[in-house]
């Protein structure tokens, strides 16, 4: 799929006019789809629509802080999906996010809107709480690193918004399931 093949809609007017004729994946003024990465990204207008003040509240050394937050937000959400669903199921989940298949999500617009909102929740969480996973586990009293026991060596998800995690689970995007042996997914279709 080429970037020029992705339809651009005005949210919500175009979806009301098109109804079931809307094509997925698609771009709106709030969220765009990148076919090379197979990911949705919020836009600057989407951030302001959800009341996220990046310029005043997001702390970073990067001069292009809006783009950094947009990229980081999408990366964290998709990485979390891959962590929970597993490597093989991740491609199926990416297909489900991109196309919002009617067999799974009868109201495709609602599924897409929920995914947009969970990206906004994650961006708001990163702005308000910083990126806590970047900091090491340290004992402030002794100034030495705390060793991890093997059972604690799980992925640190403290940088994920609890609301984002709940929405991902409600949409069924964190589920692991067994794929048929030898099944090859055609990832060029979406």
C-alpha positions as CSV (number, residue, x, y, z in Angstrom):
1,X,0.0,0.0,0.0
2,X,1.3,3.4,-0.9
3,X,0.7,6.5,1.1
4,X,-1.3,8.0,-1.8
5,X,-3.7,5.1,-1.6
6,X,-4.9,6.0,1.9
7,X,-8.1,8.0,1.9
8,X,-8.2,11.3,3.9
9,X,-11.4,12.0,5.7
10,X,-12.7,14.9,7.8
11,X,-13.6,13.5,11.3
12,X,-16.6,13.2,12.0
13,X,-18.3,14.7,9.0
14,X,-16.9,12.4,6.3
15,X,-17.7,9.3,8.4
16,X,-21.3,10.4,8.8
17,X,-21.7,11.0,5.1
18,X,-19.9,7.8,4.0
19,X,-21.3,5.5,6.6
20,X,-20.2,1.9,5.8
21,X,-18.5,3.0,2.6
22,X,-15.5,4.4,4.5
23,X,-12.2,2.7,3.8
24,X,-9.7,1.6,6.4
25,X,-6.9,2.4,7.1
26,X,-7.5,6.1,6.6
27,X,-6.2,9.5,7.7
28,X,-8.1,12.3,9.4
29,X,-7.0,15.6,10.8
30,X,-6.5,13.9,14.2
31,X,-4.7,10.7,13.3
32,X,-2.7,9.5,10.3
33,X,-1.6,6.1,9.1
34,X,2.0,5.4,8.0
35,X,1.9,2.4,5.6
36,X,5.7,1.8,5.9
37,X,5.6,1.3,9.6
38,X,2.0,0.0,9.7
39,X,1.2,2.4,12.5
40,X,-1.2,5.2,13.4
41,X,0.2,8.4,14.7
42,X,-1.6,11.4,16.3
43,X,-1.3,14.7,14.6
44,X,-0.5,18.1,16.1
45,X,-4.1,19.0,15.6
46,X,-5.2,15.8,17.3
47,X,-3.1,16.6,20.4
48,X,-4.6,20.1,20.7
49,X,-8.1,18.6,20.1
50,X,-7.6,16.3,23.1
51,X,-6.3,19.3,25.2
52,X,-2.6,18.1,25.4
53,X,-0.4,21.2,25.7
54,X,2.9,19.9,24.4
55,X,4.7,23.2,24.0
56,X,4.2,24.3,27.6
57,X,4.2,21.0,29.5
58,X,6.3,18.4,27.7
59,X,9.9,18.6,28.9
60,X,12.6,17.5,26.4
61,X,15.8,18.8,24.9
62,X,14.6,18.1,21.4
63,X,13.7,21.3,19.6
64,X,10.9,19.4,17.7
65,X,9.1,18.3,20.9
66,X,5.7,17.8,19.3
67,X,7.0,15.3,16.7
68,X,9.0,13.6,19.4
69,X,5.9,13.1,21.5
70,X,3.9,11.9,18.6
71,X,6.5,9.3,17.6
72,X,7.2,8.2,21.2
73,X,3.5,7.8,22.0
74,X,2.8,5.5,19.0
75,X,6.0,3.5,19.6
76,X,5.1,2.8,23.2
77,X,1.6,1.7,22.4
78,X,2.6,-0.6,19.5
79,X,5.6,-2.0,21.5
80,X,3.2,-2.8,24.4
81,X,0.9,-4.6,22.0
82,X,3.9,-6.7,20.7
83,X,5.0,-7.4,24.3
84,X,1.6,-8.7,25.3
85,X,0.5,-10.4,22.1
86,X,3.8,-11.9,21.1
87,X,5.8,-11.6,17.9
88,X,3.6,-13.8,15.7
89,X,0.3,-12.3,16.9
90,X,1.6,-8.8,16.6
91,X,1.1,-8.8,12.8
92,X,-2.5,-9.9,13.2
93,X,-3.0,-7.1,15.8
94,X,-1.5,-4.5,13.4
95,X,-3.9,-5.7,10.7
96,X,-6.8,-5.4,13.1
97,X,-5.8,-1.9,14.1
98,X,-5.2,-0.7,10.5
99,X,-8.3,-2.2,8.9
100,X,-10.8,-2.5,11.8
101,X,-12.4,-5.6,10.3
102,X,-16.2,-5.6,10.4
103,X,-16.2,-9.3,11.5
104,X,-14.5,-8.3,14.7
105,X,-15.5,-4.6,15.1
106,X,-19.1,-4.1,13.7
107,X,-18.7,-0.3,14.1
108,X,-15.4,0.4,12.5
109,X,-15.5,4.1,13.2
110,X,-15.9,3.5,16.9
111,X,-13.0,1.1,17.0
112,X,-10.8,3.7,15.1
113,X,-12.0,6.5,17.5
114,X,-11.2,4.4,20.5
115,X,-7.7,3.7,19.2
116,X,-7.2,7.5,18.6
117,X,-8.4,8.2,22.1
118,X,-6.0,5.6,23.6
119,X,-3.1,7.3,21.8
120,X,-4.2,10.6,23.2
121,X,-4.4,9.1,26.7
122,X,-0.9,7.8,26.3
123,X,0.4,11.1,25.1
124,X,-1.3,12.9,28.0
125,X,0.3,10.4,30.4
126,X,3.8,11.0,29.0
127,X,3.3,14.7,29.2
128,X,2.1,14.6,32.8
129,X,4.3,11.8,34.2
130,X,7.4,11.9,32.0
131,X,9.0,8.7,30.6
132,X,9.4,6.8,33.9
133,X,10.8,3.6,32.2
134,X,14.0,5.6,31.2
135,X,15.1,5.9,34.8
136,X,17.0,3.1,36.5
137,X,15.9,1.4,39.7
138,X,18.1,3.0,42.3
139,X,18.1,3.0,46.0
140,X,18.2,6.7,46.9
141,X,19.3,6.1,50.4
142,X,22.4,4.1,49.5
143,X,23.1,5.6,46.0
144,X,23.4,2.1,44.6
145,X,21.4,0.2,42.1
146,X,18.9,-2.4,43.4
147,X,19.4,-5.8,41.9
148,X,16.5,-7.5,40.2
149,X,15.4,-10.9,41.2
150,X,14.7,-13.2,38.2
151,X,11.0,-13.1,38.8
152,X,11.1,-9.3,38.7
153,X,12.9,-9.1,35.4
154,X,9.6,-8.4,33.6
155,X,9.2,-5.5,31.3
156,X,8.7,-2.2,33.1
157,X,5.4,-0.8,32.0
158,X,5.3,2.2,34.4
159,X,5.4,4.5,31.4
160,X,2.1,3.1,30.0
161,X,-1.1,4.9,30.9
162,X,-3.5,2.6,32.8
163,X,-6.4,3.9,30.7
164,X,-4.5,3.0,27.5
165,X,-3.9,-0.5,28.8
166,X,-7.6,-0.9,29.7
167,X,-8.6,0.2,26.2
168,X,-6.2,-2.0,24.5
169,X,-7.5,-5.0,26.5
170,X,-11.1,-4.0,25.8
171,X,-10.4,-3.9,22.0
172,X,-8.7,-7.3,22.3
173,X,-5.3,-6.1,21.0
174,X,-3.2,-7.6,23.8
175,X,-4.4,-11.2,23.4
176,X,-2.0,-14.0,22.6
177,X,-3.4,-16.7,20.4
178,X,-2.0,-19.7,18.5
179,X,-1.6,-19.2,14.8
180,X,-1.6,-22.2,12.3
181,X,1.9,-23.6,11.7
182,X,3.3,-22.2,8.5
183,X,0.8,-19.4,8.2
184,X,2.3,-16.5,6.3
185,X,0.6,-13.2,6.7
186,X,0.6,-10.8,3.7
187,X,1.5,-7.6,5.3
188,X,1.6,-5.7,2.1
189,X,-2.2,-5.4,2.0
190,X,-2.6,-2.9,4.8
